[in-house]
Amino acid sequence: MDFEDSKEEAAFRAEARAWLEANVPAKDEWAHLGEVEAAKLWQKRKYDAGWACIRWPKEYGGRGGDAIQQVIWGQEESKFTTPPSVFAIGQGMAAPTLMAYATEEQKARFLPKLASGEEIWCQLFSEPAGGSDLAALRTKSEKDGDDWVINGQKIWTSGAHYSDFGILVTRSDPTVAKHKGLTYFFLDMKSPGVEIKPIKQISGGANFNEVYFTDVRIPDGQRLGAVGQGWQVALTTLMNERASIGAGGMPVNVKNTMALAQRVQLNGRPAIEDGNVRAKLAQWHVQEAGLKYTSYRTMTAMSRGQTPGPENSIGKLVGAPKAQDMAAFCMDLMEESGAIWDPALSEEAGIFQLCYMSSPGLRIAGGTDEIMANIIAERVLGLPQDMRADKGIPFNEVPTGSS
Amino acid sequence: MNFEFSEDAELLREQARGFLQQNCPPSAVRAVLDGEQSYDAALTAKIAEMGWNAAVIPEEHGGLGLSYYELCVIAEELGRAAAPVPFSSSVYVATEALLAAGSDAQKAEWLPKLAAGEAIGTFAFAEAAGQRSDLGTRLANGKLSGVKLPVPDVDAADFAVVLTGGDGGSLALVDLKGSGVQAEPVRMVDFTRGHSRVTFDGADAEALGASGQGNATVDRLLDRAAVLFAWEQVGGADAALEQAREYAMGRYAFGRPIASYQAIKHKLANMYVKNTLARSNCYYGAWALDTNAPDLPLAAATARVAGIEAYHFASKENIQTHGGMGFTWEFDCQFHYRRSRLLAANIGSLNLWQDKLVSALEQSSAA
């Protein structure tokens, strides 16, 4: 075992690093810009130099690289302070679906602009009545001439307010079983009848939206996959979601928790000397290091040409609750001050409080803890699916709750 | 990045798993559990014939000179099989003690015999609950006196590495077959691994390493052993998950397999998560052990804490998944429940190793 790059990987890393050193924009070049403008500036620069969308074919604006190069690029880019990306959903989820189901003409029209960041895409999947049970969605699509007419509501749509296009799953036939009556489209977010309302979160941010559709017309040419095949198309999108939402770096970790425990007192002594504090730190280190070395094993498999599978769900399933527990623990270490959330008064400008208030979202977005556990149980361990009360029943006869 | 075992090591794993399926099926574990013997002597001899005892002993001492990756693979498979053998005491601790602290003469005398399986070693560090310093055992003028409890594998072993008290502690090498050594069997939670109370009353013994260096040597030895025991724990935890999975798939309640209920699915998914984190930490432990990395104390403590927790969780929830049948003597769930507790205690508890882990983190953050 070793932690070294292969010769080719090392050469790629060196090339990436050299380009980044020469081309990452200085903070004052983009600090005054809005989130979207700053992100576009950086994305365009990468695209022009051939560093956008490492794994995509060159003809669509990518680099034609492989999975391990994508990982190496991500590692190197994250060492710099760059404008935060707003392209993850478009490039990570919409684009693979377009590659699998769109016409050649559509691919040529849309993919390069996705790669360059000129156009931003969002994902219109979840609904008030269809979250974890996504296929229970109700947004209606009805054929009218060469168009489809869309009516209904989507929710939890990240970035809808600045997106140019969206991928959309609808119910085209409510008289057949749940998974069989769905049809998948993409649409222009500026279409008449699309209304976007931001959702304010408990953390104070508003990253998500509700999107309402009132008689929105979509040409049949923007259908992806056959009528009634929307679920199969949606699975292509979702598989890519699981690959792109990993553990990531959490804002509260063993390093800053330990540093805090060294600064504050417990029973008149540094908190780090307390046995309970040490036991907790040890357990979190086991999780953090365990995830890190699991990702090393995944990278090794990728560099041998294998594709990461459903076992990757472990990153979010462990990482998100851990961040929440650690944030609460750190706030406890601050005693009465722990509940203060004022960047001027809180330790480390309030990141523990911010993490505490944000982490409930981490445990839900992109598959709840419970769904992640189901994925491991069903797709890694091969256990049977739960019994489904709606199986085989026409969708319009499935019992529903009050919402 | 190459964070995988070599093809050679994977080949050895396959061979080891096949060998143990053949020679250490559940009936062999049960024979020791129910019988009068404290270990499986026939299996112990066959393992020696396979050359596993010789794996990391250098060729100049009659060993195979393999890497520690190979030994980790063997440890995982022994743990999976819950093998009732003195292998760990002899290979992970006694052999390592000789390699680390033995004189040329001691190495020449014991290592070839250990490699050939002609001798088995063990270790006697503990004396009483919670006591990790001020040990009462003493070596003076070549005579060893004191009481050690619990000591593993005394029935199988020819010699023991004994930790004695005094400033800094010292190690002694004692012939267990000689006079002045009295061993009484001690009933343990794990009936498949024999342990004893050993009274040394002026037994002939010699120093192993310098006087006053014993505690420091044992600390280093236990870091190394912790990685290997953690691989046994990971193997055992995986076996417990597999038992639970198989039972849940075949057991029906309310008209469907219990494996289709989320309460069971999430329990098994949690086992998988803990086992995976432990396994990945053990990978790093294997690397740190084989390369003798400066990070070994942290890597070892992380592997051990993860291994203890994963094996504890998997073995207890395996019984829970089986319902009442899991609590019966007839079912094999007890093998891992017993073994997980023994391995959680044998070279220091979760509490001790969590503390070591954080100490190692403090050191690396101060450096």
Interface residues (C-beta under 8 A of the other chain):
Chain A: M1 D2 F3 E4 D5 E9 V254 K255 M258 A259 I272 G275 R278 A279 L281 A282 Q283 H285 V286 Q287 A289 G290 L291 K292 Y293 T294 Y296 R297 M299 T300 A301 S303 E311 I314 L317 V318 E370 A373 N374 I376 A377 E378 V380 L381 G382 L383 P384 Q385 D386 M387
Chain B: M1 N2 F3 E4 F5 Y69 R245 A248 M249 R256 P257 A259 S260 Y261 Q262 I264 K265 H266 L268 A269 N270 Y272 V273 T276 L277 A278 S280 N281 Y283 Y284 A286 W287 D290 A301 T302 V305 A306 E309 N351 W353 Q354 D355 L357 V358 L361 E362 S365
